[in-house]
Amino acid sequence: MQTRHETEVVVIGGGVVGCSIAFWLAKRGKDVILVDMNAPGTGTSVACSGLIGGTFKFPNFYMELSIRSAYMYPKMVEELGEEIGLRQDRGFLSLCLTEETYKEYSSLREEHLKSPVYRGRMMAPREVWEIQPGVSREIVGAHYNPDDGDCEVLRLMYVLIRACQRVGVRMLRDAAVTGFALGGDNRVEGVVINHDYLIRAPNAVNAAGVWATEVAKMVGVTIDLYPDRGQLLITEPAPMICPTPMNSLKQVRTGHFHIGTVHELVGFDVSVTPTASARMTKNAIKSVPIIADLAVIRQFSGLRGMTRDGIPCLGAVSRVPGYYIAAGHSGITLAPVHGKVISDLIVDGRTDLPIDEYDPLRFERKNGSQS
Ligand SMILES: Cc1cc2nc3c(=O)[nH]c(=O)nc-3n(C[C@H](O)[C@H](O)[C@H](O)COP(=O)(O)OP(=O)(O)OC[C@H]3O[C@@H](n4cnc5c(N)ncnc54)[C@H](O)[C@@H]3O)c2cc1C
């Protein structure tokens, strides 16, 4: 097969995860080619809520890694050189509309309290209304986490792509990875594009989002990522009455409400449905009544890449030297961590972040098989 390019690292996938990894690798002196089967910035990363944080992410080590990543955002934004609508000064509310939800969040909080990192607390309604005037007078309370926040995902992607280009990452669009060239010891020697040509490289990073399972299969590795469709609505703008991001609902600085979300197991189908729209609107109105008066101007969907154990895949694949995986849910939150860990592993051969639990081969060990 014809070799068309040579490089030190091929990053597969131009979402928030792949772009963050490519950016940090290039910043640290690596020659990088990023390939995307469509165009960078067209996957799940532009079809999501953009919340950044660790609230109710279990086990606690996952919450801790998420918060650590959230803390890395300001530095990353500085390096990227353009703002991304980062809001980390207001915290994050998870509203309780019923006593049951209040009890549930209180007991999740108890579990989080076992970690020294966690600073969340329960809030009484009056305190919630003070920081979030648009919220319903019917709420029972809320969980508040001062360490969580959000960003504008379209800006984040656009800024990341530009920053990658600035630090010399070569980006190839319409370049689907269809196979790998492996050496005798199973070591990565190159990446096959569109069944047509080879990019010769000793390192490949699978950052293909929900499609990472397929890209892992190409080197005989089974990871347990499956698609979980979410849908989102955007309303017409309103005066700012909810400046604090909330779970499944936020008002962005232009005044539009972003309303989420659902979890649907429908394979790779990215249709939007009136049923989901009705359900999401009804829930949003219960939290913020003014939404009943606002027209919905956009509905779209995205595919989460979920794992059965709920935590992402992150690290080197030991039995395929030169092959790395960074994929799974909460990629917006974890983009800085993904970027640091994979660039550490490729540049230094090790990382000081605790990633053992995220080993991509854990699914095979659990199943007692290799495929
Ligand atoms: C409704 C919804 C709400 C969400 N809310 C949040 C949130 O608030 N906070 C949060 O942290 N996360 C959230 N997420 C999850 C988050 O959006 C994802 O975890 C993140 O965007 C994944 O980024 P990624 O770069 O891994 O994948 P993507 O952005 O999907 O990028 C993967 C890229 O890989 C490319 N690709 C795939 N296969 C190949 C191949 N064979 N060859 C070449 N290229 C390939 C694709 O074209 C795509 O561009 C949400 C998701 C959804 C659906």
Ligand as a Chemical Component Dictionary entry (heavy atoms), coordinates in Angstrom:
data_LIG
# 
_chem_comp.id                   LIG 
_chem_comp.type                 NON-POLYMER 
_chem_comp.pdbx_formal_charge   0 
_chem_comp.three_letter_code    LIG 
# 
loop_
_chem_comp_atom.comp_id 
_chem_comp_atom.atom_id 
_chem_comp_atom.alt_atom_id 
_chem_comp_atom.type_symbol 
_chem_comp_atom.charge 
_chem_comp_atom.model_Cartn_x 
_chem_comp_atom.model_Cartn_y 
_chem_comp_atom.model_Cartn_z 
_chem_comp_atom.pdbx_ordinal 
LIG C1  C1  C 0 -26.758 15.207 24.743 1  
LIG C2  C2  C 0 -25.345 15.109 25.258 2  
LIG C3  C3  C 0 -24.960 15.902 26.330 3  
LIG C4  C4  C 0 -23.664 15.815 26.822 4  
LIG N1  N1  N 0 -23.287 16.655 27.823 5  
LIG C5  C5  C 0 -22.021 16.645 28.266 6  
LIG C6  C6  C 0 -21.602 17.541 29.279 7  
LIG O1  O1  O 0 -22.372 18.368 29.739 8  
LIG N2  N2  N 0 -20.314 17.480 29.710 9  
LIG C7  C7  C 0 -19.421 16.567 29.211 10 
LIG O2  O2  O 0 -18.278 16.540 29.663 11 
LIG N3  N3  N 0 -19.795 15.702 28.243 12 
LIG C8  C8  C 0 -21.054 15.728 27.752 13 
LIG N4  N4  N 0 -21.431 14.870 26.769 14 
LIG C9  C9  C 0 -20.444 13.917 26.268 15 
LIG C10 C10 C 0 -19.459 14.615 25.337 16 
LIG O3  O3  O 0 -20.157 15.331 24.366 17 
LIG C11 C11 C 0 -18.573 13.577 24.696 18 
LIG O4  O4  O 0 -17.983 12.749 25.684 19 
LIG C12 C12 C 0 -17.449 14.230 23.900 20 
LIG O5  O5  O 0 -17.947 15.189 23.013 21 
LIG C13 C13 C 0 -16.703 13.168 23.150 22 
LIG O6  O6  O 0 -15.686 13.801 22.428 23 
LIG P1  P1  P 0 -14.816 12.948 21.453 24 
LIG O7  O7  O 0 -13.762 13.848 20.915 25 
LIG O8  O8  O 0 -14.392 11.706 22.141 26 
LIG O9  O9  O 0 -15.847 12.464 20.324 27 
LIG P2  P2  P 0 -16.437 13.237 19.047 28 
LIG O10 O10 O 0 -16.644 14.670 19.273 29 
LIG O11 O11 O 0 -17.615 12.432 18.622 30 
LIG O12 O12 O 0 -15.289 13.091 17.972 31 
LIG C14 C14 C 0 -14.932 11.830 17.467 32 
LIG C15 C15 C 0 -14.503 12.044 16.026 33 
LIG O13 O13 O 0 -13.962 10.827 15.539 34 
LIG C16 C16 C 0 -14.227 10.739 14.181 35 
LIG N5  N5  N 0 -14.102 9.327  13.784 36 
LIG C17 C17 C 0 -14.855 8.286  14.214 37 
LIG N6  N6  N 0 -14.430 7.148  13.627 38 
LIG C18 C18 C 0 -13.387 7.480  12.823 39 
LIG C19 C19 C 0 -12.548 6.755  11.940 40 
LIG N7  N7  N 0 -12.683 5.432  11.769 41 
LIG N8  N8  N 0 -11.607 7.423  11.269 42 
LIG C20 C20 C 0 -11.449 8.761  11.412 43 
LIG N9  N9  N 0 -12.231 9.509  12.218 44 
LIG C21 C21 C 0 -13.183 8.870  12.925 45 
LIG C22 C22 C 0 -15.655 11.267 14.068 46 
LIG O14 O14 O 0 -15.943 11.716 12.754 47 
LIG C23 C23 C 0 -15.668 12.391 15.107 48 
LIG O15 O15 O 0 -15.435 13.668 14.519 49 
LIG C24 C24 C 0 -22.732 14.921 26.246 50 
LIG C25 C25 C 0 -23.124 14.145 25.167 51 
LIG C26 C26 C 0 -24.408 14.233 24.668 52 
LIG C27 C27 C 0 -24.795 13.392 23.489 53 
# 
loop_
_chem_comp_bond.comp_id 
_chem_comp_bond.atom_id_1 
_chem_comp_bond.atom_id_2 
_chem_comp_bond.value_order 
_chem_comp_bond.pdbx_ordinal 
LIG C1  C2  SING 1  
LIG C2  C3  SING 2  
LIG C2  C26 DOUB 3  
LIG C3  C4  DOUB 4  
LIG C4  N1  SING 5  
LIG C4  C24 SING 6  
LIG N1  C5  DOUB 7  
LIG C5  C6  SING 8  
LIG C5  C8  SING 9  
LIG C6  O1  DOUB 10 
LIG C6  N2  SING 11 
LIG N2  C7  SING 12 
LIG C7  O2  DOUB 13 
LIG C7  N3  SING 14 
LIG N3  C8  DOUB 15 
LIG C8  N4  SING 16 
LIG N4  C9  SING 17 
LIG N4  C24 SING 18 
LIG C9  C10 SING 19 
LIG C10 O3  SING 20 
LIG C10 C11 SING 21 
LIG C11 O4  SING 22 
LIG C11 C12 SING 23 
LIG C12 O5  SING 24 
LIG C12 C13 SING 25 
LIG C13 O6  SING 26 
LIG O6  P1  SING 27 
LIG P1  O7  DOUB 28 
LIG P1  O8  SING 29 
LIG P1  O9  SING 30 
LIG O9  P2  SING 31 
LIG P2  O10 DOUB 32 
LIG P2  O11 SING 33 
LIG P2  O12 SING 34 
LIG O12 C14 SING 35 
LIG C14 C15 SING 36 
LIG C15 O13 SING 37 
LIG C15 C23 SING 38 
LIG O13 C16 SING 39 
LIG C16 N5  SING 40 
LIG C16 C22 SING 41 
LIG N5  C17 SING 42 
LIG N5  C21 SING 43 
LIG C17 N6  DOUB 44 
LIG N6  C18 SING 45 
LIG C18 C19 SING 46 
LIG C18 C21 DOUB 47 
LIG C19 N7  SING 48 
LIG C19 N8  DOUB 49 
LIG N8  C20 SING 50 
LIG C20 N9  DOUB 51 
LIG N9  C21 SING 52 
LIG C22 O14 SING 53 
LIG C22 C23 SING 54 
LIG C23 O15 SING 55 
LIG C24 C25 DOUB 56 
LIG C25 C26 SING 57 
LIG C26 C27 SING 58 
# 
